[in-house]
Amino acid sequence: MAEQIDVSKLREWLEEERPVTVLDVRLDEDREQWSIPGSIHVNAYEDLKAGRRDLFSDVSFPIGVPVVTVCNRGIVSEIAAKQLVGAGLSAVSLQGGMQAWSMAWNTAEMGFPQMRVIQVRRTGKGCLSYVLCSGNEAIVIDPSLELELYVDLAEQRDVRIRYVLDTHIHADHLSRSKPLAEMTGAELWLPQQHRVHFPYLPLEDGTELRFGDSVLKAIHTPGHTCESTCYFVDRQALFTGDTLFLSGVGRPDLHADATQASERAAQLYHSLKRILALESSTWIFPGHTSEPVSFDREVLTARLGDVATRLHDWLLSEQSFTAKIVSRIPPTPPNYTQITELNETGEKPNIDLAELEAGANRCAVS
């Protein structure tokens, strides 16, 4: 068996910008779904399984730089690592493969006059969550990683987590909002709906939450889901969840038939029009990205005016928007139903979360 490296160690190496070559040996179609930032790709999966050797002789590896091999679950990549070690290279296999990598993360920060935004990027899945710090208080929006991470981020900045929020009932990842609120004693606020089966404080359209020197205002934006809500903070930053992305919009079909999907697409059109009526200088912070997140500390954000320009042709009419959205909806991943049900009940599953949440997010239409 080849030596292995776990996700936390590789994450540290990439965050520290340590020299490392990440070699992805998966099939082309798997690589297209999601990848590790900066990795190189050799479609060697089937050849490795078949026992073929000398598969990487044409690949130029930097001298003295360790190689981390990657596959879907960390099994075939062990074979690749052994071959590289046999060729005199320092190589290890990523334990658990891309399934385990779905839990990897990095952060980036952006300052405002009264608030600091910490963008927590689940680089292996594209989920974006946020810690908003103002004065000595914080709000956490859409937490999707281990609870201790958010607690540590707050403690490092000497702030108390006062509120925990979700923008909607998620389908691609297990919400950590309820347990994070329970751990920290924070108030749990969710968009007003009748889907969840546990206590929460309802965020209605126009509800305001004050934290530190800042004010968060809820804007109901149905479409992706019926309860989807954006959060407008200090009239400068809009946290859009899965309603609006930097180059796309949320899919309207989850747990909906064809007729309902069209109706939701029409709702989404009007929600987007409402958002676009805000100041064009507003910074947009989405709930997901469809690309692997680099360890570059660059916040994934854009001015509302720039996003509006990208979507201009989409929003010429409700009819054309609805037709375009419905025609571009991607396939629904099979784990979305189970994840949604767990988020509605608030139950913690007795299975590995990396296995439950495996796969890239498919929440956008672009």
KEDRENFI-598975 format. One record per residue (C-alpha): residue in one letter; x, y, z. Coordinates in steps of 0.5 Angstrom, whole numbers, padded with zeros to 4 digits, always signed. Example, Ala and Ser with C-alpha at 12.3 -4.5 7.8 and 13.67 -1.06 7.14 Angstrom:
2
A+0025-0009+0016;S+0027-0002+0014;
This chain:
366
M+0000+0000+0000;A+0003+0007-0002;E+0003+0012+0003;Q-0003+0017+0004;I-0004+0024+0006;D-0010+0026+0009;V-0015+0032+0007;S-0013+0037+0013;K-0005+0036+0011;L-0006+0037+0004;R-0011+0043+0005;E-0005+0046+0010;W+0000+0045+0004;L-0004+0049-0001;E-0006+0054+0004;E+0001+0055+0006;E+0003+0055-0002;R+0008+0050-0001;P+0011+0047-0007;V+0007+0040-0009;T+0004+0037-0015;V-0003+0034-0015;L-0004+0029-0020;D-0011+0027-0022;V-0012+0020-0025;R-0019+0020-0026;L-0023+0019-0032;D-0025+0026-0036;E-0032+0026-0034;D-0030+0026-0027;R-0025+0031-0027;E-0030+0036-0031;Q-0035+0035-0025;W-0030+0038-0020;S-0022+0038-0019;I-0017+0041-0014;P-0015+0048-0016;G-0008+0047-0019;S-0008+0040-0020;I-0006+0037-0027;H-0010+0031-0030;V-0008+0025-0033;N-0014+0020-0035;A-0010+0014-0033;Y-0016+0011-0029;E-0018+0005-0033;D-0010+0003-0035;L-0009+0003-0027;K-0014-0001-0026;A-0012-0006-0031;G-0005-0006-0028;R-0001-0003-0034;R+0005+0001-0032;D+0009+0006-0034;L+0003+0011-0035;F+0007+0017-0033;S+0013+0017-0037;D+0011+0023-0041;V+0009+0027-0035;S+0014+0032-0033;F+0014+0033-0025;P+0018+0039-0022;I+0025+0036-0018;G+0024+0035-0011;V+0017+0037-0011;P+0012+0032-0007;V+0007+0029-0012;V+0000+0027-0009;T-0005+0023-0013;V-0012+0023-0013;C-0018+0019-0015;N-0025+0019-0013;R-0024+0015-0007;G-0017+0014-0006;I-0016+0007-0008;V-0014+0007-0015;S-0009+0013-0014;E-0005+0009-0009;I-0003+0005-0015;A-0001+0011-0018;A+0003+0013-0012;K+0006+0006-0012;Q+0008+0007-0019;L+0011+0014-0018;V+0015+0012-0012;G+0018+0006-0016;A+0020+0011-0021;G+0024+0015-0016;L+0019+0020-0014;S+0016+0022-0007;A+0009+0021-0008;V+0003+0020-0004;S-0004+0018-0005;L-0010+0023-0002;Q-0014+0019+0003;G-0021+0018+0001;G-0020+0022-0006;M-0025+0027-0008;Q-0030+0025-0004;A-0026+0026+0002;W-0024+0033-0001;S-0031+0035-0001;M-0030+0037+0006;A-0023+0042+0005;W-0024+0049+0006;N-0021+0056+0005;T-0022+0063+0007;A-0022+0070+0004;E-0024+0077+0008;M-0027+0083+0006;G-0028+0090+0010;F-0033+0095+0010;P-0034+0101+0014;Q-0038+0098+0020;M-0037+0090+0018;R-0032+0085+0016;V-0034+0079+0012;I-0031+0072+0012;Q-0032+0068+0006;V-0031+0061+0008;R-0031+0057+0002;R-0032+0049+0001;T-0027+0049-0004;G-0028+0041-0005;K-0036+0042-0007;G-0037+0050-0008;C-0041+0052-0002;L-0040+0059+0001;S-0042+0061+0008;Y-0040+0067+0011;V-0038+0070+0018;L-0040+0077+0019;C-0037+0081+0024;S-0039+0088+0027;G-0037+0091+0034;N-0036+0085+0038;E-0042+0081+0035;A-0042+0076+0029;I-0048+0073+0024;V-0046+0066+0021;I-0050+0065+0014;D-0051+0058+0011;P-0046+0054+0015;S-0044+0048+0011;L-0037+0045+0015;E-0035+0043+0022;L-0038+0047+0027;E-0031+0048+0031;L-0029+0052+0024;Y-0034+0058+0025;V-0033+0058+0033;D-0025+0059+0032;L-0026+0064+0026;A-0031+0068+0031;E-0026+0067+0037;Q-0020+0069+0033;R-0023+0076+0032;D-0026+0076+0039;V-0033+0076+0037;R-0039+0073+0039;I-0044+0069+0035;R-0051+0072+0036;Y-0055+0069+0030;V-0054+0063+0025;L-0058+0064+0019;D-0060+0060+0013;T-0062+0063+0006;H-0066+0057+0005;I-0067+0050+0006;H-0061+0047+0002;A-0061+0041-0002;D-0054+0040-0004;H-0051+0040+0003;L-0053+0038+0010;S-0054+0045+0014;R-0050+0046+0020;S-0054+0052+0023;K-0058+0048+0028;P-0053+0045+0031;L-0048+0051+0031;A-0054+0055+0034;E-0054+0050+0040;M-0047+0049+0041;T-0046+0057+0041;G-0052+0059+0044;A-0054+0063+0038;E-0061+0065+0036;L-0063+0061+0030;W-0067+0065+0024;L-0069+0061+0018;P-0074+0064+0013;Q-0081+0064+0014;Q-0084+0057+0012;H-0087+0050+0014;R-0082+0046+0012;V-0078+0044+0018;H-0080+0041+0024;F-0076+0044+0029;P-0076+0051+0033;Y-0073+0057+0030;L-0075+0064+0029;P-0078+0066+0023;L-0075+0071+0018;E-0080+0075+0014;D-0080+0080+0009;G-0077+0086+0012;T-0075+0083+0018;E-0068+0087+0021;L-0063+0084+0025;R-0058+0088+0029;F-0051+0086+0031;G-0045+0090+0033;D-0046+0097+0029;S-0049+0093+0023;V-0056+0092+0021;L-0058+0086+0017;K-0065+0086+0013;A-0069+0080+0010;I-0071+0080+0003;H-0076+0075+0001;T-0074+0072-0006;P-0078+0066-0008;G-0076+0062-0014;H-0070+0057-0013;T-0074+0055-0007;C-0081+0058-0004;E-0078+0061+0002;S-0071+0063-0001;T-0069+0070+0002;C-0063+0074+0001;Y-0060+0078+0007;F-0058+0086+0005;V-0053+0088+0010;D-0052+0096+0012;R-0054+0097+0005;Q-0048+0095+0002;A-0047+0087+0002;L-0053+0082-0001;F-0052+0075+0001;T-0056+0072-0004;G-0056+0064-0003;D-0058+0060-0009;T-0062+0066-0012;L-0057+0070-0015;F-0050+0067-0017;L-0044+0071-0020;S-0046+0069-0027;G-0052+0065-0026;V-0058+0064-0022;G-0061+0058-0018;R-0065+0052-0021;P-0072+0053-0020;D-0074+0045-0020;L-0072+0042-0014;H-0078+0038-0011;A-0082+0041-0017;D-0086+0038-0023;A-0085+0041-0030;T-0091+0046-0028;Q-0088+0048-0021;A-0081+0049-0024;S-0084+0054-0029;E-0088+0057-0024;R-0082+0058-0020;A-0078+0061-0025;A-0083+0066-0026;Q-0082+0068-0019;L-0075+0068-0019;Y-0075+0073-0025;H-0079+0078-0021;S-0074+0076-0015;L-0069+0078-0019;K-0072+0084-0022;R-0073+0086-0014;I-0066+0085-0013;L-0063+0089-0019;A-0067+0095-0017;L-0062+0096-0011;E-0056+0100-0012;S-0051+0098-0017;S-0045+0099-0013;T-0048+0093-0008;W-0043+0087-0007;I-0046+0081-0009;F-0044+0075-0004;P-0047+0068-0007;G-0048+0062-0003;H-0045+0057-0008;T-0039+0057-0014;S-0039+0052-0020;E-0031+0052-0020;P-0026+0050-0015;V-0024+0055-0010;S-0017+0057-0011;F-0013+0058-0004;D-0012+0065-0007;R-0015+0069-0001;E-0019+0073-0006;V-0026+0074-0004;L-0031+0071-0009;T-0036+0077-0010;A-0038+0082-0016;R-0042+0089-0016;L-0049+0088-0017;G-0048+0092-0023;D-0043+0088-0026;V-0048+0082-0025;A-0054+0085-0028;T-0050+0086-0034;R-0048+0079-0035;L-0055+0077-0034;H-0058+0083-0038;D-0061+0078-0044;W-0064+0073-0039;L-0068+0078-0036;L-0071+0082-0042;S-0078+0078-0041;E-0081+0074-0036;Q-0083+0069-0042;S-0076+0068-0045;F-0073+0068-0038;T-0078+0062-0036;A-0077+0058-0042;K-0069+0059-0042;I-0069+0057-0035;V-0073+0051-0036;S-0069+0049-0042;R-0062+0049-0038;I-0064+0046-0032;P-0058+0040-0030;P-0060+0033-0028;T-0062+0033-0020;P-0056+0029-0016;P-0059+0023-0013;N-0057+0025-0006;Y-0061+0031-0006;T-0068+0028-0004;Q-0064+0025+0002;I-0061+0031+0004;T-0067+0036+0004;E-0071+0031+0008;L-0065+0031+0013;N-0065+0039+0013;E-0073+0039+0014;T-0073+0034+0020;G-0066+0037+0023;E-0064+0030+0024;K-0056+0028+0024;P-0055+0022+0020;N-0051+0016+0022;I-0047+0016+0016;D-0040+0019+0014;L-0042+0026+0011;A-0037+0026+0006;E-0041+0020+0003;L-0048+0023+0004;E-0045+0030+0001;A-0041+0027-0005;G-0041+0031-0011;A-0041+0038-0014;N-0047+0042-0013;R-0052+0043-0018;C-0056+0049-0016;A-0055+0053-0021;V-0057+0055-0028;S-0052+0059-0032;
